[in-house]
Amino acid sequence: MGLALSPRAARAQADSGATPAAAPATWRQGPKELRGLFPIAQTPFTEDDKLDLDSLAAQVAFCNRGGVHGLIWPQIASGWTTLTEAERMAGAEALVAAGKGGNAAMVIGVQGADMGAVTRYARQAAKLGADAIVSLPPANVTDEKVLLDYYQQVGKVTDLPLFVQSTGKMSVDLVVEMFNTIPTMRHVKDEAGEPLERVAELRKRTNDQLLVFSGKGVRTLIAEMELGFWGHCPYTALADVYAASYNLWHGGRREEAFDMFGRVLAFDSLGAASGNEVLVARGVFKPTNTFRPLPPSPGASAAPRISRHLDRRQIGDAIDLYIKPHVTA
């Protein structure tokens, strides 16, 4: 295995071999580029089921240490439907505040029970100084005219860049129509259908100006980079390893990037109980943190079936042996 670039050094040359086209210049872009590894933040709670803002924000410091390009919260992997509005408001404030002065961009999820709630979340994100917003579609809505209208409304609430998260059977036609009619919508986190089969058409039909992010656990990072995805949204626990692979790839060191991503897949094969447990073992979450059960996510990639589960000590030993020598977080 080749010697890995440090994430900090590799970021300096990340643009040199990039497959995607340059970002469009016709929409608002803050000082942080919305490109690269943007994991979905997990949501930790105290032993009495209170949102632990310190542990939530600790993921921002973890991302900045590890050269991770951004962080998104709260989305499906964050358990957003289990959160109250007050929890979401407090969490967004804590994350954006923690992101001030760091390199990682903060993207706040604004989907809600109704447009009134969506508006409150989006306006708060803009007021706090978030770098972008993202929205899932309304629950149980499949009519594409209704979905288009929804996202057109979201795009008018603020001038922050808007990520659309596609799900279910949202068509390429719909996503392209959003791009054509919503000036702030220049990113899609594509999780509808088979994203690896859709990305070429999305890029072609928008003249490479729609910036496509991946999801579904990012189990196909190398293929995604080959196909020109602009960004990738895995879980947080090994986001620094993903970022190191991304930086190596876009720095022209593709064989080393391949090897680095292999560490993610190999680590998963060991049987770590969950990403939350890995974050505890890595010192990001507290040993006393608890986690609410995540609701089922239709279409999500199934976790590999492994007959054993490592305890926290074993996870820590595996991190020390297989991960720490190759990353800086």
C-alpha positions in Angstrom: 0.0 0.0 0.0 1.4 3.4 -1.0 2.1 6.1 1.6 -1.0 8.3 1.9 -1.0 12.1 1.4 -2.0 13.8 4.6 -5.6 15.2 4.1 -4.3 18.8 4.7 -1.6 18.5 2.1 -3.7 16.6 -0.4 -6.5 19.2 -0.3 -4.0 21.8 -1.7 -3.8 19.8 -4.9 -7.3 18.3 -5.0 -8.3 20.4 -8.1 -5.5 19.3 -10.3 -7.0 16.1 -11.6 -10.7 16.5 -11.0 -13.1 14.7 -13.4 -16.1 17.1 -13.0 -16.3 20.4 -14.8 -15.6 23.7 -12.9 -18.4 25.0 -10.7 -20.9 27.3 -12.3 -20.3 31.0 -11.7 -23.9 32.1 -11.9 -25.0 31.3 -8.3 -24.1 32.3 -4.8 -21.0 30.5 -3.5 -19.6 31.3 -0.1 -15.9 31.0 0.9 -16.1 27.3 1.3 -16.4 25.2 -1.8 -19.4 22.8 -1.8 -17.5 19.8 -3.2 -15.9 16.7 -1.9 -16.8 14.5 1.2 -19.9 15.7 3.0 -20.9 13.0 5.5 -24.2 13.0 7.2 -23.8 13.8 10.9 -25.0 11.4 13.5 -27.2 12.6 16.4 -26.0 11.9 19.9 -28.1 12.2 23.1 -27.4 12.3 26.8 -28.3 9.4 29.1 -31.6 11.2 29.8 -32.4 11.5 26.1 -31.5 15.2 25.7 -29.7 16.3 22.5 -26.0 16.5 23.3 -24.9 19.6 21.6 -21.3 19.2 22.6 -21.0 15.8 21.0 -23.0 16.9 18.0 -20.6 19.7 17.4 -17.6 17.5 18.1 -18.2 16.0 14.6 -17.3 19.4 13.1 -13.9 19.4 14.8 -13.4 15.8 13.7 -14.1 16.7 10.1 -11.8 19.7 10.2 -9.0 17.6 11.7 -9.4 15.0 9.1 -9.6 17.2 6.0 -13.3 16.4 5.4 -14.8 19.0 3.1 -18.2 19.5 4.7 -20.9 18.1 7.0 -24.7 17.8 6.6 -27.3 17.6 9.4 -30.0 16.5 10.0 -30.9 14.0 7.3 -32.1 10.4 7.2 -29.0 9.0 8.8 -29.3 11.7 11.5 -32.8 10.5 12.5 -34.3 13.8 11.6 -37.8 12.6 12.0 -37.1 11.7 15.7 -36.1 15.3 16.4 -38.3 18.1 17.7 -38.2 21.5 16.1 -36.5 22.9 19.2 -33.8 20.2 18.9 -33.3 20.9 15.3 -32.9 24.6 15.8 -30.5 24.1 18.7 -28.5 21.5 16.8 -28.2 23.7 13.7 -27.0 26.6 15.8 -24.4 24.5 17.5 -23.1 23.0 14.2 -22.8 26.3 12.3 -21.1 27.9 15.3 -18.6 25.1 15.5 -17.9 25.4 11.8 -16.8 29.0 12.0 -13.2 29.4 11.2 -12.9 25.8 9.9 -12.5 24.5 6.4 -15.6 22.1 6.4 -18.7 23.6 5.0 -22.0 23.3 7.0 -25.1 22.2 5.2 -28.4 22.3 7.2 -31.4 20.1 6.4 -34.6 22.1 6.2 -37.3 19.5 5.3 -40.2 19.6 7.7 -43.9 18.7 8.3 -45.1 21.7 6.3 -43.8 24.7 4.4 -44.1 26.8 7.5 -41.6 24.6 9.3 -39.3 24.4 6.2 -39.3 28.2 6.0 -38.3 28.5 9.6 -35.5 26.1 9.3 -34.2 27.7 6.1 -34.3 31.2 7.4 -32.6 30.1 10.6 -29.8 28.5 8.5 -29.3 31.7 6.5 -29.3 33.8 9.7 -26.7 31.5 11.3 -24.4 31.7 8.3 -24.7 28.1 7.0 -23.0 27.5 3.7 -26.0 25.7 2.1 -29.3 24.0 2.8 -30.6 20.6 1.8 -34.1 19.2 1.6 -35.7 15.8 1.3 -39.0 15.7 -0.5 -42.3 15.8 1.4 -43.2 12.4 2.8 -45.5 10.2 0.7 -45.6 12.7 -2.3 -44.9 11.1 -5.7 -46.6 13.6 -8.0 -43.7 15.3 -9.8 -45.6 18.6 -10.3 -46.2 18.8 -6.5 -42.5 18.0 -5.9 -41.4 20.6 -8.4 -43.6 23.2 -6.7 -42.3 22.2 -3.3 -38.6 22.7 -4.3 -39.4 25.9 -6.1 -40.8 27.3 -2.9 -37.8 26.1 -0.9 -35.5 27.7 -3.3 -37.2 31.1 -2.8 -36.9 31.2 1.0 -33.2 32.2 1.0 -30.3 32.7 -1.5 -28.3 29.9 0.1 -27.3 27.2 -2.3 -30.0 24.5 -2.3 -29.2 20.8 -2.4 -32.1 18.6 -3.5 -32.1 15.1 -2.1 -33.8 12.9 -4.6 -35.5 9.7 -3.4 -37.8 7.0 -4.5 -38.8 7.4 -8.2 -37.9 11.0 -8.7 -37.0 11.1 -12.4 -34.1 12.6 -14.2 -36.6 14.8 -16.0 -37.8 16.2 -12.7 -34.3 16.9 -11.4 -33.4 18.7 -14.7 -36.5 20.8 -14.5 -35.6 21.8 -11.0 -32.2 22.8 -12.2 -33.7 24.9 -15.0 -36.3 26.7 -12.8 -34.6 27.1 -9.4 -31.6 29.5 -9.5 -30.2 28.4 -6.1 -30.5 24.7 -6.9 -27.2 23.6 -8.4 -26.6 20.4 -6.3 -28.4 17.2 -6.1 -27.8 14.4 -3.6 -29.1 11.7 -5.9 -30.5 8.6 -4.2 -33.4 7.9 -6.6 -33.2 4.8 -8.8 -29.7 3.8 -9.7 -27.6 6.9 -9.3 -24.5 5.4 -11.0 -26.7 4.9 -14.1 -28.3 8.4 -13.9 -25.2 10.6 -13.4 -24.1 10.8 -17.0 -27.5 11.9 -18.2 -27.8 14.5 -15.4 -24.5 15.9 -16.3 -25.1 15.9 -20.0 -28.6 17.5 -19.8 -27.4 20.3 -17.6 -24.2 21.0 -19.5 -22.2 19.7 -16.5 -23.6 22.5 -14.4 -25.6 20.4 -12.0 -23.3 19.1 -9.3 -24.2 15.5 -8.4 -23.5 14.1 -5.0 -23.8 10.5 -4.0 -25.4 8.8 -1.0 -26.6 5.3 -0.1 -23.6 4.9 2.2 -21.1 5.6 -0.5 -20.1 2.0 -1.0 -18.9 2.7 -4.6 -16.6 5.7 -4.1 -14.1 4.8 -6.8 -16.7 4.2 -9.4 -18.4 7.4 -8.4 -15.3 9.4 -8.9 -14.7 7.8 -12.2 -18.2 8.8 -13.3 -17.7 12.4 -12.3 -19.7 12.8 -9.1 -19.0 16.2 -7.5 -19.3 15.0 -4.0 -20.1 12.0 -1.7 -22.2 11.7 1.5 -21.2 8.7 3.6 -21.6 8.3 7.4 -19.3 10.3 9.6 -17.4 7.5 11.4 -14.7 7.0 8.6 -15.3 10.3 6.8 -11.6 11.2 7.1 -10.6 7.9 5.3 -13.1 8.7 2.5 -11.7 12.2 2.3 -8.1 11.0 2.1 -9.1 8.6 -0.8 -11.0 11.5 -2.5 -8.0 13.8 -2.2 -5.6 11.2 -3.5 -7.8 10.5 -6.5 -8.2 14.1 -7.4 -4.5 14.7 -6.8 -3.7 12.2 -9.5 -2.7 9.4 -7.1 -5.5 7.0 -8.1 -3.8 3.7 -7.2 -3.3 5.0 -3.7 -6.8 6.3 -3.6 -8.1 2.8 -4.5 -6.0 1.3 -1.6 -7.2 4.0 0.8 -10.9 3.3 0.1 -10.2 -0.4 0.5 -9.6 0.4 4.2 -13.2 1.5 4.5 -14.5 -1.7 3.1 -12.1 -3.8 5.0 -12.9 -2.1 8.3 -16.6 -2.7 7.7 -15.9 -6.4 7.3 -14.6 -6.6 10.9 -18.1 -6.3 12.4 -18.1 -2.9 14.1 -21.5 -2.6 15.7 -22.4 0.8 14.3 -21.0 4.1 13.1 -22.0 5.6 16.5 -19.8 3.0 18.3 -16.9 3.8 16.0 -17.3 7.5 16.8 -17.2 6.7 20.5 -14.0 4.6 20.0 -12.5 7.5 18.1 -13.2 10.0 20.9 -15.7 12.0 19.0 -18.7 10.8 21.0 -18.8 10.2 24.7 -19.1 6.7 26.1 -22.3 7.8 27.8 -24.0 9.0 24.7 -27.2 7.3 23.6 -28.9 7.2 20.2 -32.5 7.0 19.2 -33.5 4.2 16.9 -33.5 5.3 13.2 -36.8 4.9 11.3 -36.6 2.5 8.3 -35.3 4.1 5.2 -36.8 2.7 2.0 -34.2 2.2 -0.7 -31.3 2.4 1.7 -28.4 0.1 1.1 -28.5 -2.9 3.5 -25.6 -3.2 5.9 -23.4 -6.2 5.3 -24.4 -9.3 7.3 -21.7 -10.1 9.8 -22.0 -12.7 12.4 -19.9 -11.0 15.0 -19.9 -7.6 16.6 -16.8 -5.9 18.0 -17.0 -4.3 21.4 -15.7 -0.8 22.0 -12.2 -2.0 23.0 -12.0 -4.1 19.9 -13.2 -1.3 17.7 -10.5 1.0 19.3 -7.8 -1.6 18.7 -8.9 -1.9 15.1 -8.9 1.9 14.6 -5.4 2.1 16.1 -4.1 -0.7 13.9 -5.8 -0.1 10.5 -6.9 3.6 10.4 -4.9 5.9 12.6 -1.5 5.4 10.8 -3.1 6.6 7.6 -5.2 9.7 8.6 -4.8 12.7 10.8 -8.2 12.9 12.7 
